[in-house]
Amino acid sequence: MKNTFFIGLALSLFVCFNASAKKSSDAKKAETTQKAPLEEAFDEATAKERNPELKKEDCLYEPREVMIEVHAGLNMSDYSSDYHQTDYKFGPFIGIGADFPIKNIFSIAPELNISVIGAKVNYTDTIRAKERLTYLEIPLYARWQFSHNQSKPFVAIAPTVGIGLGGKRCYETDTRLMDQSEQEKVPLFAPNQETEETNAIYKKADFGFKIKAGVYVKTKWAVTIGYQFGLVNICNNKYFDEIIPGYYNDRVIVNAPSVKNSNIFAAYSYYW
């Protein structure tokens, strides 16, 4: 009887000791988890354990903050035209931007850019020129980011407004085919002071869309490639009404030609 009593007492003490040790271990584990920084173990299971009300997408992506960026890149631009034969022309662009997160995978990213675009234009079989257009561009991107790893791919789309700051046409034809006025640079966004025209050839205002894709490299740097297409005919009807009625480069015209900007661009950005 005494042996049975001592055996039962020993089993009771053993069960109580195990329960106490387990409770102490669980408390220590919970304290360690609470003190651990978020970035050391940021996964869905850990996030759910800390806050069961989190949605899946909030568990997979780290919280983001407002970021500022500077960027520079290269344009390969052309015209979408129903009148002139054109070729690609290269030009630089620089700008600044910001990224305002709305959700962990979505943000609004406005930019302010100085961009040089244009095209090589074949006006006739003997007259060719380079047209250089400098714009102040203001795109407003909607951007989606797809990963919480160190390399973060993203895509973005934006309406963009362009304001012409300056434009020149430089002829490349044998100067013996031209008079003195044609050999000089022709302004495109302003009336030509040396001729009788009083209206600019191209309108200063432009509107279109930009789409781009890129990837963050080492968190603070990003590389991007994209495409821009204009929706507005930049040719000025008033200019074509002012030149020889009904003719331009020996061709009969009724309205101004349709010329829209088109551009492939690549950029390198730094964020902070």
ABEGO torsion letter per residue (X at the ends): XAAAAAAAAAAAAAAAAAAAAAAAAAAAAAAAAAABBAAABBBAAAAAAABAABBAAAAABBBBBBBBBBBBBBBBBBBBBAABBBBBBBBBBBBBBBBBBABAABBBBBBBBBBBBEBBBBABAABBBBBBBBBBBBBBBBBBBABABABBBBBBBBBBBBBBABBBBBBABBAAABBAAAABBBBAABBBAABABABBABBABBBBBBBBBBBBBGGABBBBBBBBBBABBABBAAAAAABBBGBBGGBBBABBBBBBBBBBBBBBBBBX
